[in-house]
Amino acid sequence: MADTKSTPLTGKALLQKMKEITHLPKREKAKECGYFSITKDKQVRVNLTDFYDALLAARGIPLGPESTKDGRGREPTYRVSVHKNGQIVIGSTYTQEMGLKPGDEFEIKLGYKHIHLIQLGENKEEEEEEEED
């Protein structure tokens, strides 16, 4: 479809360029950052989707399959609810991200409107520091 494809900016270079061209409309910004191609009939085609994806990735928000999905189509939200039986369940996505294994133990410290889970057995020095705080 396209004869010519530009080399688009990514990462820090893209973010820096965006600071320089804040006055331009979004299509012009995408074009200035290299997110366009020239079609066979010499028309300029701006690719806003790739431009927005690159902006999000440059800001540390990936949208691709490398995101932190748990395999069941749900994204981790870092929010939980108290169940009808009074329990709070922390899903496997979070425990895997932390490298926790079956049998790992935690001390529960209650505060006003918050709960601290302190892992036990990993490092006695860390436990002692927590107790001092």
Sequence and secondary structure as in RCSB ss.txt:
>XXXX:A:sequence
MADTKSTPLTGKALLQKMKEITHLPKREKAKECGYFSITKDKQVRVNLTDFYDALLAARGIPLGPESTKDGRGRE
PTYRVSVHKNGQIVIGSTYTQEMGLKPGDEFEIKLGYKHIHLIQLGENKEEEEEEEED
>XXXX:A:secstr
 EEEE     HHHHHHHHHHTTTS HHHHHHHTT EEEETTS EEE HHHHHHHHHHHTT   STTS   SSS  
  S   B TTS B   HHHHHHTT  TT EEEEEEETTEEEEEEESS HHHHHHHHH 
